Amino acid sequence: MTSEKILYYRLKSRLTQQQVADRLGVTKMAVSQWETGVRTPNLITAQRLCKVIHCELEDITDDRYK
């Protein structure tokens, strides 16, 4: 998972961390940690995240999910 890509697509979607968190049912801190590379969302959450930030899973993943 590439944290910079999560941040990129969130900003491109014009969403705040809080808005993404609310739509996913997670904390703003969780979104922040994904964007800084501290933590990685699990596969199901990553799929849901992609729907929220309007991208494909392949757009934000590395070899971990391939």
TINU-345979 format. One line per field, with one value per residue (C-alpha): residue number from 1; y, z, x. Coordinates in pm, whole numbers, always signed. Example, Ala and Ser with C-alpha at 12.3 -4.5 7.8 and 13.67 -1.06 7.14 Angstrom:
// residues 2
seq: 1,2 $
c2: -450,-106 $
c3: +780,+714 $
c1: +1230,+1367 $
This chain:
// residues 66
seq: 1,2,3,4,5,6,7,8,9,10,11,12,13,14,15,16,17,18,19,20,21,22,23,24,25,26,27,28,29,30,31,32,33,34,35,36,37,38,39,40,41,42,43,44,45,46,47,48,49,50,51,52,53,54,55,56,57,58,59,60,61,62,63,64,65,66 $
c2: +0,+334,+598,+883,+743,+726,+1091,+1182,+1022,+1162,+1514,+1459,+1357,+1678,+1491,+1560,+1285,+1318,+1275,+959,+829,+894,+714,+412,+400,+444,+720,+1022,+895,+570,+763,+978,+669,+519,+839,+858,+490,+415,+158,-14,-82,-447,-567,-520,-171,-86,-193,+24,+311,+296,+343,+647,+813,+710,+488,+123,-101,-137,+242,+241,-101,-246,-614,-700,-749,-879 $
c3: +0,-93,+160,-80,-328,-65,+16,-353,-433,-119,-210,-573,-446,-239,+83,+429,+644,+864,+569,+458,+815,+854,+531,+629,+995,+1113,+1301,+1146,+1311,+1112,+784,+892,+973,+632,+463,+660,+625,+998,+935,+637,+595,+562,+221,+278,+416,+128,-121,+56,+72,-305,-357,-131,-289,-644,-747,-817,-565,-805,-794,-426,-375,-410,-441,-107,-256,-599 $
c1: +0,+144,+52,+127,-122,-396,-331,-324,-659,-821,-714,-816,-1160,-1172,-1241,-1105,-963,-1272,-1507,-1326,-1325,-1698,-1781,-1571,-1669,-1311,-1133,-966,-647,-672,-693,-400,-195,-269,-157,+166,+250,+224,-49,-208,-579,-678,-790,-1163,-1114,-879,-1148,-1406,-1154,-1110,-1483,-1479,-1174,-1266,-980,-906,-734,-442,-398,-305,-149,+192,+283,+124,-225,-124 $
